[in-house]
Amino acid sequence: LEFGESMEQKDEKKVSKRCPECNSEHLVRDYERGELICNDCGMVLEDSFIDQGPEWRAFDSEQDDRRARTGSPMTYLSHDKGLATEISWSNKDYYGKRIPHKNRAQIYRVRKWHQRIRVSNAAERNLSLALQMLNDNGAKLGIPKDIKETAALVYRKAVEKNLIRGRSIESIVCASIYAACRMV
């Protein structure tokens, strides 16, 4: 919303197009339904559009610059870079209610299959194992997260350049941690 603009005004913003049915220029975007509608004949010109604007309000440009879309940050410490969906192992639903006993077996199977399909091939499985080793070794050594991220990036580059084949994962992980520590 712009300054001084109500929700009704936002919904009735005019669009510079013409209706193919009645040739009217009185088109209205309904942000709630995701539709572009002719105000004269009622024809729906577009549907299922997504409002790409921010979902927050800012009262000055400095505040607008500080705000950003949120979500989990990307990380090289996870084989999928932290972008995959996680199914919690707690027996509670999204609202915090306990899952009924009759559904728990089904939920357990869904969780188990989710774990299986997260890592689809041998290369991903090895990467997942290596990054878990990197996290464990880094935690034992008290290495900060930024250095572990760098080590994970070094390991990923070694995988890309086929330097892993014939060497143990553990040795390459340790070498990656050492290289990351030297870089900083």
Secondary structure, 3 states (H helix, E strand, C coil): CCCCCCHHHHHCCECCCCCCCCCCCCEEEECCCCEEEECCCCCEEEECCCCCCCCCCCCCHHHHHHCCCCCCCCCCCCCCCCCCCCCCCCCECCCCCECCHHHHHHHHHHHHHHHHHHCCCHHHHHHHHHHHHHHHHHHHHCCCHHHHHHHHHHHHHHHHCCCCCCCCHHHHHHHHHHHHHHHC
